[in-house]
Amino acid sequence: MRLHSYFRSSASYRVRIALRLKGLEYEYCPVHLVKKEHLVAQFRALNPDALVPVLQLDDDHTLTQSLAICEYLDETIPEPPLLPADAWGRSRVRSLALSIACEIHPLNNLRVLRYLTDEVGASEEVKNRWYRHWVESGLLAFEAQLGQNLPAGRFCYGDAPTLADICLVPQIFNALRFQCDLKPLPRIMEIYETCMALEAFQLAAPGAQPDAA
Ligand SMILES: N[C@@H](CCC(=O)N[C@@H](CS)C(=O)NCC(=O)O)C(=O)O
């Protein structure tokens, strides 16, 4: 398998965690987003959305969209599971994961930030305000959801990492990088520390990637 990834990409980070949790080997293919390597025709042929991650299973089978990739890995390599066994649990975990993947991440993607500065004329300071606003308000909502009738445990859902943790940890990495206020998020930060104590999360971290700057 080949993973097209950028070390700082949080969506790529999600897939790297899933691959590591499943104990899968893969070839790392760096795509430098700042140098716009994802915007060239060769990469668009792999993923017309021009986004990482892309997971190539072989020459004929290519997967895009981090959550679809994680679910593919979970269905084909069931252990350890990334989703609970029951429908209610799966829906709760997907809901947490989507809260980050749909409600926070797309608003702060590189192309959105670039549009703000290059086309709308936002200053660096305004861009960072935008970034922090959506991350901080989105994570506050996530923290509240963690308090809503979920099984107790050290992770977002119970005592093992799931798709929810796979989405949460990279989002926190980004939030730390942009100096977001994480003080009102005690439960999230506890879960973040718990995840980061695991080898799979450490090996998937941006600083551990071959293209880390
Ligand atoms: N929904 C997509 C999002 C992928 C995504 O936005 N990737 C970012 C990096 S985290 C990217 O390639 N950005 C390039 C850009 O914005 O130009 C997924 O989950 O895979």
Ligand as a Chemical Component Dictionary entry (heavy atoms), coordinates in Angstrom:
data_LIG
# 
_chem_comp.id                   LIG 
_chem_comp.type                 NON-POLYMER 
_chem_comp.pdbx_formal_charge   0 
_chem_comp.three_letter_code    LIG 
# 
loop_
_chem_comp_atom.comp_id 
_chem_comp_atom.atom_id 
_chem_comp_atom.alt_atom_id 
_chem_comp_atom.type_symbol 
_chem_comp_atom.charge 
_chem_comp_atom.model_Cartn_x 
_chem_comp_atom.model_Cartn_y 
_chem_comp_atom.model_Cartn_z 
_chem_comp_atom.pdbx_ordinal 
LIG N1  N1  N 0 -12.405 15.414 3.884  1  
LIG C1  C1  C 0 -11.071 15.128 3.456  2  
LIG C2  C2  C 0 -10.204 16.310 3.762  3  
LIG C3  C3  C 0 -8.821  16.163 3.175  4  
LIG C4  C4  C 0 -8.069  17.470 3.322  5  
LIG O1  O1  O 0 -8.690  18.532 3.433  6  
LIG N2  N2  N 0 -6.737  17.398 3.276  7  
LIG C5  C5  C 0 -5.968  18.608 3.416  8  
LIG C6  C6  C 0 -4.815  18.404 4.369  9  
LIG S1  S1  S 0 -5.403  18.051 5.991  10 
LIG C7  C7  C 0 -5.432  19.032 2.084  11 
LIG O2  O2  O 0 -5.047  18.224 1.270  12 
LIG N3  N3  N 0 -5.435  20.363 1.836  13 
LIG C8  C8  C 0 -4.925  20.918 0.641  14 
LIG C9  C9  C 0 -5.533  22.262 0.372  15 
LIG O3  O3  O 0 -6.361  22.711 1.165  16 
LIG O4  O4  O 0 -5.169  22.853 -0.641 17 
LIG C10 C10 C 0 -10.537 13.882 4.150  18 
LIG O5  O5  O 0 -10.988 13.616 5.265  19 
LIG O6  O6  O 0 -9.704  13.169 3.578  20 
# 
loop_
_chem_comp_bond.comp_id 
_chem_comp_bond.atom_id_1 
_chem_comp_bond.atom_id_2 
_chem_comp_bond.value_order 
_chem_comp_bond.pdbx_ordinal 
LIG N1  C1  SING 1  
LIG C1  C2  SING 2  
LIG C1  C10 SING 3  
LIG C2  C3  SING 4  
LIG C3  C4  SING 5  
LIG C4  O1  DOUB 6  
LIG C4  N2  SING 7  
LIG N2  C5  SING 8  
LIG C5  C6  SING 9  
LIG C5  C7  SING 10 
LIG C6  S1  SING 11 
LIG C7  O2  DOUB 12 
LIG C7  N3  SING 13 
LIG N3  C8  SING 14 
LIG C8  C9  SING 15 
LIG C9  O3  DOUB 16 
LIG C9  O4  SING 17 
LIG C10 O5  DOUB 18 
LIG C10 O6  SING 19 
# 
